Amino acid sequence: MRVKRREPAFEGDHLRLVRKHFETDSGQEGVWETVEMVNTYERGAVVIIALTKQREVILERNWRVPLECGVIQFPAGLTDRKGESEEETARRELLEETGYLAKELIPIAALPLVPELSPIEAVHFFAPDVEFVGKSSEDTDPIKSEVITVPLERLGHFLMNLPENTRLDLRVPGILWLLERGALLSGGG
């Protein structure tokens, strides 16, 4: 398959809708509508899997307007500052959103967020032994998140018993599984 032509259909403050005209290997033509983020750099986003010195996983409960409920997710952010590396963005976003400082960031994987809808990828970083230093005053996100710390040994129970009106971002257990298999994380249950 190959994309033959891109055609902008709509651009708002945050999103751009693009029609991608494509041709299959057998010569059949089609159009697929995709969503892109406006004003992002690199691959588009970062996700931080942070573990405190007390072996607590840092999660966030974010209100997501499309779902009209809270979603349990890892701290994350868009790569929306020109010239800032993905690692710098991850460090800044973790501090702004949670108040935790990452001294070390280990790149885990760059994964598509919603591959059937958008080309945006998120670079996932593991941040062991983060330290609480206080929330940054730079957080300008209008939708504030609730920071949740869960002891690693209680994480499975927490994820299976979420608060009412809360959904689980399936990337959370998926990335935790990758970290366990890569011997970076152990003890979740």
Contacts in CASP RR format, 6 or more apart in sequence:
PFRMAT RR
TARGET T0000
AUTHOR 0000-0000-0000
METHOD contacts of the structure
MODEL  1
MRVKRREPAFEGDHLRLVRKHFETDSGQEGVWETVEMVNTYERGAVVIIA
LTKQREVILERNWRVPLECGVIQFPAGLTDRKGESEEETARRELLEETGY
LAKELIPIAALPLVPELSPIEAVHFFAPDVEFVGKSSEDTDPIKSEVITV
PLERLGHFLMNLPENTRLDLRVPGILWLLERGALLSGGG
1 22 0 8 1.000
1 23 0 8 1.000
1 24 0 8 1.000
1 25 0 8 1.000
2 22 0 8 1.000
2 23 0 8 1.000
3 20 0 8 1.000
3 21 0 8 1.000
3 22 0 8 1.000
4 21 0 8 1.000
4 22 0 8 1.000
4 23 0 8 1.000
4 29 0 8 1.000
5 20 0 8 1.000
5 21 0 8 1.000
6 18 0 8 1.000
6 19 0 8 1.000
6 20 0 8 1.000
6 21 0 8 1.000
7 18 0 8 1.000
7 19 0 8 1.000
7 20 0 8 1.000
7 21 0 8 1.000
8 16 0 8 1.000
8 17 0 8 1.000
8 18 0 8 1.000
8 19 0 8 1.000
9 17 0 8 1.000
9 18 0 8 1.000
9 19 0 8 1.000
9 33 0 8 1.000
10 16 0 8 1.000
10 17 0 8 1.000
11 17 0 8 1.000
11 38 0 8 1.000
12 38 0 8 1.000
13 38 0 8 1.000
14 37 0 8 1.000
14 38 0 8 1.000
15 35 0 8 1.000
15 36 0 8 1.000
15 37 0 8 1.000
15 38 0 8 1.000
16 35 0 8 1.000
16 36 0 8 1.000
16 37 0 8 1.000
16 38 0 8 1.000
17 33 0 8 1.000
17 34 0 8 1.000
17 35 0 8 1.000
17 36 0 8 1.000
18 33 0 8 1.000
18 34 0 8 1.000
18 35 0 8 1.000
18 36 0 8 1.000
19 31 0 8 1.000
19 32 0 8 1.000
19 33 0 8 1.000
20 31 0 8 1.000
20 32 0 8 1.000
20 33 0 8 1.000
20 34 0 8 1.000
21 29 0 8 1.000
21 30 0 8 1.000
21 31 0 8 1.000
22 29 0 8 1.000
22 30 0 8 1.000
22 31 0 8 1.000
22 32 0 8 1.000
23 29 0 8 1.000
23 30 0 8 1.000
24 30 0 8 1.000
34 117 0 8 1.000
34 118 0 8 1.000
34 119 0 8 1.000
35 117 0 8 1.000
35 118 0 8 1.000
36 118 0 8 1.000
36 119 0 8 1.000
36 120 0 8 1.000
37 44 0 8 1.000
37 45 0 8 1.000
37 78 0 8 1.000
37 118 0 8 1.000
37 120 0 8 1.000
39 80 0 8 1.000
40 78 0 8 1.000
40 79 0 8 1.000
40 80 0 8 1.000
40 120 0 8 1.000
41 79 0 8 1.000
41 80 0 8 1.000
41 81 0 8 1.000
41 82 0 8 1.000
41 83 0 8 1.000
41 84 0 8 1.000
42 79 0 8 1.000
42 85 0 8 1.000
42 86 0 8 1.000
42 89 0 8 1.000
42 123 0 8 1.000
43 79 0 8 1.000
43 86 0 8 1.000
43 110 0 8 1.000
43 120 0 8 1.000
43 121 0 8 1.000
43 122 0 8 1.000
43 123 0 8 1.000
44 78 0 8 1.000
44 79 0 8 1.000
44 120 0 8 1.000
44 121 0 8 1.000
44 122 0 8 1.000
45 76 0 8 1.000
45 77 0 8 1.000
45 78 0 8 1.000
45 79 0 8 1.000
45 113 0 8 1.000
45 120 0 8 1.000
45 121 0 8 1.000
45 122 0 8 1.000
45 123 0 8 1.000
46 76 0 8 1.000
46 77 0 8 1.000
46 79 0 8 1.000
46 86 0 8 1.000
46 89 0 8 1.000
46 90 0 8 1.000
46 93 0 8 1.000
46 122 0 8 1.000
46 123 0 8 1.000
46 124 0 8 1.000
46 125 0 8 1.000
47 74 0 8 1.000
47 75 0 8 1.000
47 76 0 8 1.000
47 77 0 8 1.000
47 90 0 8 1.000
47 122 0 8 1.000
47 123 0 8 1.000
47 124 0 8 1.000
47 125 0 8 1.000
47 171 0 8 1.000
47 175 0 8 1.000
48 58 0 8 1.000
48 74 0 8 1.000
48 75 0 8 1.000
48 76 0 8 1.000
48 90 0 8 1.000
48 93 0 8 1.000
48 94 0 8 1.000
48 102 0 8 1.000
48 105 0 8 1.000
48 124 0 8 1.000
48 125 0 8 1.000
48 127 0 8 1.000
49 57 0 8 1.000
49 74 0 8 1.000
49 108 0 8 1.000
49 124 0 8 1.000
49 125 0 8 1.000
49 126 0 8 1.000
49 127 0 8 1.000
49 175 0 8 1.000
49 176 0 8 1.000
49 179 0 8 1.000
49 185 0 8 1.000
50 57 0 8 1.000
50 58 0 8 1.000
50 74 0 8 1.000
50 75 0 8 1.000
50 94 0 8 1.000
50 98 0 8 1.000
50 100 0 8 1.000
50 102 0 8 1.000
50 127 0 8 1.000
50 130 0 8 1.000
51 57 0 8 1.000
51 58 0 8 1.000
51 126 0 8 1.000
51 127 0 8 1.000
51 128 0 8 1.000
51 129 0 8 1.000
51 130 0 8 1.000
51 152 0 8 1.000
51 185 0 8 1.000
52 58 0 8 1.000
52 100 0 8 1.000
52 129 0 8 1.000
52 130 0 8 1.000
52 131 0 8 1.000
52 132 0 8 1.000
52 149 0 8 1.000
53 129 0 8 1.000
53 130 0 8 1.000
53 131 0 8 1.000
54 151 0 8 1.000
55 151 0 8 1.000
55 152 0 8 1.000
55 153 0 8 1.000
56 149 0 8 1.000
56 150 0 8 1.000
56 151 0 8 1.000
56 152 0 8 1.000
57 149 0 8 1.000
57 150 0 8 1.000
57 151 0 8 1.000
57 152 0 8 1.000
57 155 0 8 1.000
57 176 0 8 1.000
58 74 0 8 1.000
58 75 0 8 1.000
58 94 0 8 1.000
58 98 0 8 1.000
58 100 0 8 1.000
58 130 0 8 1.000
58 147 0 8 1.000
58 148 0 8 1.000
58 149 0 8 1.000
59 72 0 8 1.000
59 73 0 8 1.000
59 74 0 8 1.000
59 75 0 8 1.000
59 147 0 8 1.000
59 148 0 8 1.000
59 149 0 8 1.000
59 150 0 8 1.000
59 172 0 8 1.000
60 72 0 8 1.000
60 73 0 8 1.000
60 74 0 8 1.000
60 75 0 8 1.000
60 97 0 8 1.000
60 98 0 8 1.000
60 145 0 8 1.000
60 146 0 8 1.000
60 147 0 8 1.000
60 148 0 8 1.000
61 70 0 8 1.000
61 71 0 8 1.000
61 72 0 8 1.000
61 73 0 8 1.000
61 145 0 8 1.000
61 146 0 8 1.000
61 148 0 8 1.000
61 163 0 8 1.000
61 166 0 8 1.000
62 70 0 8 1.000
62 71 0 8 1.000
62 73 0 8 1.000
62 143 0 8 1.000
62 145 0 8 1.000
62 146 0 8 1.000
63 69 0 8 1.000
63 70 0 8 1.000
63 71 0 8 1.000
63 143 0 8 1.000
63 145 0 8 1.000
64 70 0 8 1.000
64 71 0 8 1.000
65 143 0 8 1.000
67 167 0 8 1.000
69 165 0 8 1.000
69 166 0 8 1.000
69 167 0 8 1.000
70 165 0 8 1.000
70 166 0 8 1.000
70 167 0 8 1.000
71 166 0 8 1.000
71 167 0 8 1.000
71 168 0 8 1.000
71 169 0 8 1.000
72 148 0 8 1.000
72 159 0 8 1.000
72 162 0 8 1.000
72 166 0 8 1.000
72 167 0 8 1.000
72 168 0 8 1.000
72 169 0 8 1.000
72 172 0 8 1.000
73 169 0 8 1.000
73 171 0 8 1.000
73 172 0 8 1.000
74 124 0 8 1.000
74 169 0 8 1.000
74 171 0 8 1.000
74 172 0 8 1.000
74 175 0 8 1.000
75 93 0 8 1.000
75 94 0 8 1.000
75 97 0 8 1.000
75 98 0 8 1.000
75 145 0 8 1.000
76 93 0 8 1.000
76 122 0 8 1.000
77 89 0 8 1.000
77 93 0 8 1.000
77 97 0 8 1.000
78 89 0 8 1.000
79 86 0 8 1.000
79 89 0 8 1.000
81 89 0 8 1.000
84 92 0 8 1.000
86 123 0 8 1.000
86 125 0 8 1.000
87 105 0 8 1.000
87 107 0 8 1.000
87 125 0 8 1.000
90 102 0 8 1.000
90 105 0 8 1.000
90 123 0 8 1.000
90 125 0 8 1.000
90 127 0 8 1.000
91 101 0 8 1.000
91 102 0 8 1.000
91 105 0 8 1.000
92 136 0 8 1.000
92 138 0 8 1.000
94 100 0 8 1.000
94 101 0 8 1.000
94 102 0 8 1.000
94 127 0 8 1.000
94 130 0 8 1.000
95 101 0 8 1.000
95 102 0 8 1.000
95 133 0 8 1.000
95 134 0 8 1.000
95 135 0 8 1.000
95 136 0 8 1.000
96 135 0 8 1.000
96 136 0 8 1.000
96 138 0 8 1.000
96 139 0 8 1.000
96 141 0 8 1.000
97 135 0 8 1.000
97 139 0 8 1.000
97 141 0 8 1.000
97 145 0 8 1.000
97 147 0 8 1.000
98 135 0 8 1.000
98 147 0 8 1.000
99 132 0 8 1.000
99 133 0 8 1.000
99 134 0 8 1.000
99 135 0 8 1.000
99 136 0 8 1.000
99 147 0 8 1.000
100 127 0 8 1.000
100 130 0 8 1.000
100 131 0 8 1.000
100 132 0 8 1.000
100 133 0 8 1.000
101 130 0 8 1.000
101 131 0 8 1.000
101 132 0 8 1.000
101 133 0 8 1.000
102 125 0 8 1.000
102 127 0 8 1.000
102 130 0 8 1.000
103 129 0 8 1.000
103 130 0 8 1.000
103 131 0 8 1.000
104 127 0 8 1.000
104 128 0 8 1.000
104 129 0 8 1.000
105 125 0 8 1.000
105 126 0 8 1.000
105 127 0 8 1.000
106 125 0 8 1.000
106 126 0 8 1.000
106 127 0 8 1.000
106 128 0 8 1.000
106 184 0 8 1.000
107 123 0 8 1.000
107 124 0 8 1.000
107 125 0 8 1.000
108 124 0 8 1.000
108 125 0 8 1.000
108 126 0 8 1.000
108 175 0 8 1.000
108 178 0 8 1.000
108 179 0 8 1.000
108 184 0 8 1.000
109 123 0 8 1.000
109 124 0 8 1.000
109 175 0 8 1.000
109 178 0 8 1.000
110 121 0 8 1.000
110 122 0 8 1.000
110 123 0 8 1.000
110 124 0 8 1.000
111 121 0 8 1.000
111 122 0 8 1.000
111 124 0 8 1.000
111 171 0 8 1.000
112 118 0 8 1.000
112 119 0 8 1.000
112 120 0 8 1.000
112 121 0 8 1.000
113 120 0 8 1.000
113 121 0 8 1.000
113 122 0 8 1.000
114 120 0 8 1.000
124 175 0 8 1.000
126 179 0 8 1.000
126 184 0 8 1.000
126 185 0 8 1.000
128 184 0 8 1.000
150 158 0 8 1.000
152 185 0 8 1.000
152 187 0 8 1.000
152 188 0 8 1.000
152 189 0 8 1.000
153 187 0 8 1.000
153 188 0 8 1.000
153 189 0 8 1.000
154 189 0 8 1.000
155 176 0 8 1.000
155 188 0 8 1.000
155 189 0 8 1.000
156 188 0 8 1.000
156 189 0 8 1.000
157 189 0 8 1.000
159 168 0 8 1.000
159 172 0 8 1.000
159 173 0 8 1.000
162 168 0 8 1.000
176 185 0 8 1.000
176 188 0 8 1.000
179 185 0 8 1.000
180 186 0 8 1.000
180 187 0 8 1.000
180 188 0 8 1.000
END
